[in-house]
Amino acid sequence: MGCVYVLRNGNEDVFKIGRTKIPLERVVKSLSRGNPYRLTKFARIDTEDDVACEAFLHQRLRSKRIVLGDGTEFFQVTPSELAQALHDAEEFANEFLSAKRQAEELSNIEEDSNAGLIAPSECDVEVYSRLLQVREAQDRLKVQRQFFESKLKISIGTSTGLEGLATWKGKWGQHFDLPGLRKAEPDIYARLFERFGDETYRRTFRIQRFT
């Protein structure tokens, strides 16, 4: 069992969010060394999914992150905002991750060739409707993200980046064109696949328009 902890930095609305599998008191004592402000426990979430839960909180409060000395896990946020984020994190750990694991287990189950469509319940229709709303918002936010990233790239121009904000560096990479090899040299592709390939089964989920 791990622990996601939130420590308050002095009396300020500055909090450190981290995770540990050792007693929290030892963590507080260790982190307090060299810190001019007293670290006090604000909240904790005990969970087997401490890595995912910590990552969720860091992403949830991404815009609130600050650099404090050598620390990068500090966030400047009001206690009420943090309380809502913690509530969301507990819901994430208890509901989202559980549903995700169940869905992943079902994704590898080979379908019965005689299995057909089943009639959706009212709950299914409600979940479907909310999913469409989320995907609509996701698409809108994706466009906004690309717009703001493009604005920063324009500001960076041919420089390396904007100090303290963003970098835009290039690097060479490698790409192996498997579809091209399969088309141009099917025999070679077949031999390579026989030696290094592996067939897997996975179900594909697609959203349809409900009528």
C-alpha positions in Angstrom: 0.0 0.0 0.0 1.4 3.4 -1.0 0.5 6.9 0.1 0.1 10.1 -1.9 0.8 13.0 0.5 0.1 16.7 0.6 2.4 18.8 2.8 1.8 22.5 3.5 4.9 24.8 3.3 4.7 27.0 6.4 1.5 29.1 6.5 1.5 29.8 2.8 -0.8 28.4 0.2 2.1 26.4 -1.2 1.9 22.6 -1.0 4.2 19.7 -1.9 2.5 16.7 -3.5 4.4 13.4 -3.6 4.1 9.7 -2.9 5.8 7.2 -0.6 5.7 3.7 0.7 7.5 4.5 4.0 5.9 6.1 7.0 4.9 9.7 6.2 6.4 11.0 9.4 9.9 9.9 8.2 9.2 11.7 4.8 8.2 14.9 6.6 11.3 14.8 8.8 13.6 14.2 5.8 12.1 16.9 3.7 12.2 19.4 6.5 16.0 19.4 6.7 17.2 22.5 5.1 13.7 23.9 4.5 13.3 27.3 6.2 9.6 26.7 6.5 7.8 24.0 8.6 6.2 21.3 6.5 3.0 20.0 8.0 0.7 17.3 6.8 -2.4 18.6 5.0 -3.9 15.4 3.5 -3.0 11.9 2.4 -4.6 9.3 0.1 -3.7 5.6 0.9 -3.9 3.6 -2.3 -2.3 0.8 -4.2 -2.2 3.1 -7.2 0.0 5.7 -5.7 2.0 6.3 -8.8 -1.1 6.9 -11.0 -2.8 8.9 -8.3 0.2 11.2 -7.8 0.5 11.7 -11.6 -3.2 12.6 -11.7 -2.8 15.3 -9.1 0.3 16.7 -10.8 -1.6 16.9 -14.1 -4.8 18.2 -12.4 -2.8 21.1 -10.9 -0.3 21.6 -13.8 -0.9 25.3 -14.1 -0.3 25.8 -10.3 3.1 24.2 -10.3 6.0 26.4 -9.0 9.7 25.8 -8.5 10.7 26.2 -4.9 14.5 25.8 -4.4 15.3 22.4 -5.8 11.8 21.2 -5.4 9.6 20.6 -8.5 6.6 19.0 -6.7 5.3 22.3 -5.2 2.0 23.9 -6.1 0.6 27.3 -5.3 -3.1 26.7 -4.8 -5.8 27.6 -2.3 -6.9 25.0 0.2 -10.4 24.9 -1.3 -9.0 24.3 -4.8 -6.7 21.6 -3.4 -9.6 19.9 -1.5 -11.5 19.6 -4.8 -8.5 18.2 -6.6 -8.0 15.7 -3.8 -11.7 14.7 -4.0 -11.2 14.2 -7.8 -8.0 12.1 -7.1 -9.8 9.8 -4.7 -12.6 9.3 -7.3 -9.9 8.6 -9.9 -8.3 6.0 -7.7 -11.5 4.3 -6.5 -13.6 4.5 -9.7 -11.7 5.3 -12.8 -8.8 2.9 -12.3 -11.1 0.1 -11.2 -13.3 0.6 -14.3 -10.2 0.8 -16.5 -8.8 -2.5 -15.1 -12.1 -4.3 -15.7 -12.3 -2.9 -19.3 -8.7 -4.0 -20.0 -9.5 -7.5 -18.8 -12.5 -7.7 -21.1 -10.5 -6.3 -24.0 -8.5 -9.6 -24.4 -11.5 -11.9 -24.2 -12.1 -13.4 -27.6 -15.6 -12.7 -28.8 -18.2 -15.4 -29.2 -18.9 -15.5 -32.9 -22.6 -16.0 -32.1 -22.7 -13.0 -29.7 -24.8 -10.1 -31.0 -25.7 -6.6 -29.9 -27.5 -6.1 -26.7 -30.1 -3.4 -25.9 -28.6 -0.5 -23.9 -30.0 0.4 -20.5 -31.0 3.9 -19.5 -27.7 4.1 -17.6 -25.8 3.1 -20.7 -27.5 5.8 -22.8 -26.6 8.4 -20.1 -22.9 7.3 -20.0 -22.9 7.4 -23.8 -24.3 10.9 -23.8 -21.7 12.1 -21.3 -18.9 10.5 -23.3 -19.9 12.4 -26.4 -19.9 15.6 -24.4 -16.4 14.8 -23.0 -15.1 14.0 -26.5 -16.6 17.2 -27.9 -14.8 19.2 -25.1 -11.6 17.2 -25.7 -11.6 18.1 -29.4 -12.2 21.8 -28.6 -9.4 21.8 -26.1 -7.1 20.0 -28.5 -7.6 22.9 -31.0 -6.9 25.5 -28.3 -3.8 23.7 -27.2 -2.4 23.6 -30.7 -3.2 27.3 -31.1 -1.4 28.4 -28.0 1.6 26.0 -28.7 1.8 27.6 -32.2 1.8 31.1 -30.7 4.8 30.2 -28.5 6.6 28.5 -31.4 6.2 31.7 -33.4 7.7 33.7 -30.5 10.6 31.2 -30.2 11.2 31.4 -34.0 14.7 30.0 -34.8 15.8 30.3 -31.1 16.1 27.4 -28.7 13.2 28.5 -26.6 11.7 31.0 -24.2 13.6 31.1 -20.9 11.6 29.5 -18.1 8.6 28.8 -20.3 9.3 26.4 -23.2 12.0 25.0 -25.5 11.7 24.0 -29.1 14.6 21.8 -30.1 15.1 19.5 -33.0 16.6 16.0 -33.0 17.0 13.3 -35.6 15.1 10.0 -35.2 14.7 6.7 -37.0 11.6 5.2 -38.5 11.2 1.8 -40.0 8.6 1.6 -42.7 7.0 -1.8 -42.0 4.1 -1.3 -44.4 6.5 -0.3 -47.1 8.7 -3.4 -46.5 5.6 -5.6 -46.6 4.5 -4.2 -49.9 7.9 -4.1 -51.6 9.4 -7.3 -50.1 6.6 -9.6 -48.9 8.9 -12.7 -48.7 11.4 -10.8 -46.5 8.6 -9.4 -44.4 7.1 -12.8 -43.9 10.4 -14.3 -42.8 11.0 -11.4 -40.4 7.5 -11.7 -39.0 7.9 -15.5 -38.5 11.1 -14.9 -36.5 10.2 -11.7 -34.6 6.5 -11.2 -35.0 3.7 -12.1 -32.6 0.0 -12.3 -33.2 -2.2 -10.7 -30.5 -5.9 -10.4 -30.0 -7.5 -7.2 -28.9 -11.1 -5.9 -29.1 -11.7 -2.5 -30.8 -14.0 0.0 -29.3 -15.9 2.4 -31.6 -18.5 5.0 -30.8 -21.6 4.9 -33.0 -24.4 7.4 -33.3 -27.2 6.3 -31.1 -30.7 6.0 -32.7 
